[in-house]
């Protein structure tokens, strides 16, 4: 099998050939037909998150071992199933739920494998989809994508699920006032489409890139505001019709966290999804004064993924602007993504 492997943090991924994989028990082997390239892959390649004040969170210290085949947005076709697996249609494409847990801790037993304390996430703790074959531990992680193109369905595993789970946390506000979305890269554009699919009002988006703001307007945003504008807070609140009931921060930088805190109303919610990095910028007394809820949202659950795939198969989730590339182009794509040159989603098709 061909794969692209990260052998050292901070370095390029490297093309390799490995022995063909075999399956046992409930395992399923798939031929990869598409794998999205996610912004989180940049952090994996770097090997850490920026915690601000000169501190970092090292992936190596948290159990990530190299070499690693990256890629956590995979779709594929079944090649072989283990003797304890259910039968699967080898003519269909499946998208893989990548946020797999230990199945023993409280979170896993509660259906929240994405919050597992000893995870086995695809492309993070176990080898992922930057390859032409991938193995999953159980058929429950496979979802039939119907008539969707694999390149369109694959990003649902992260950009789709991550934004859907974040929106579910503020679902009760979506029809009352426009949700504010900070950052309209791949996740942001997906979020705009999902707001519509969930019956919400057209959202207000914020981004410093005029091309991304234009893409968001074309995707259905009601307003697109430059986050660097001196009066960005006033512009956002004017577009919303007052202080925001809900803000989804898909960047997770000190600047966006500040903006989100400033535009959200009293007693309302700021959901932080992005992992750009930095330290909390808020004055602590203002948190109780505003009585706001500041929430983190990481990926999404298996149950939420089932809901999302159902919406997508019904045609209710607009496809992201997507461009496909061969597996060997991955380093160039990662570099373009880091430079902010990717609008929508770049997808590898081995």
Protein Blocks (a to p, Z undefined) as FASTA:
>chain_A
ZZdddfbghiacddddddddddehjbccdddfbdcddfklmmmmnopacebjhiacdfkl
nopacdddehjbbcdddfbdcfkbccddfkbccdddfbbcehlamklmnopamlccbdcb
ehilpccfkbfbdcdfbfklpccehjacfklmmmmmmmmmmmmmmmmmmmmmmmmpccdd
ehjafklmmmmmmmmmnopacdddddfbfklmmmmmmnopabdcdfkbmklmmmmmmmno
pacfbdcdfkopaklmmmmmmmpcehiacddfbfnbpcdfbdfklmmmnopacdddehja
fklmmmmmmmmmnopaccdddddddfklmmmmmmmmmnopaghjadddZZ
